[in-house]
Amino acid sequence: MQFKKYTKQRNRSIQGLRSFKDTLPKNIKKVINKKGHIYSETLNNWKYIVGENLFKVCYPKSFKSSNRFGVSTLLIMVKRGHEIDLEYSKKEVMDKMNSFFGYSVLEKIKFTSFDNEKDFSLKSKAQKNDVTNNKYKIRINDVKNEKIKKSLMELTKVFREK
């Protein structure tokens, strides 16, 4: 392999096949080395860290590493109603995560609760379809020609499916 000097990003670069890590700019490497590694490993091993029961009701949202002003903090999203379960197992999660990495990575855990939005969004879509159908149903019934009425009703069905 030959080394090329005086490129824009580094003093030396490697010609030929390079690993993905070597192709990234220096600034991005620093961010990944500081924060990304811990957060990505936490995501990959979340089921092992918290256990089967808590895995179903929570997931890690972000990780802030420690600096001069604050301690390292993990922000966890929890389904509403399961906050107490996670609060009681907070110490176990911290200990398991620190033992997983081999050093004191985590000093504080914060929780944010959320509702299960999937059920809510399905209800709101059904209500919207009924509202638009009722809105145009009156106008369609005013049409005197039966063929046009049928075709307009079929057209509203097609729009409802989309």
Secondary structure, 3 states (H helix, E strand, C coil): CCEEECCCCCCEEECCCCCHHHHCCHHHHHHHHHHHHHHHHHHHCHHHHHCHHHHCCEEEEEEECCCCCCCCEEEEEEECCCHHHHHHCHHHHHHHHHHHHCCCCCCEEEEEEECCHHHHHHHHHHHHHHHHHHHHHHHHHCCCCHHHHHHHHHHHHHHHHC
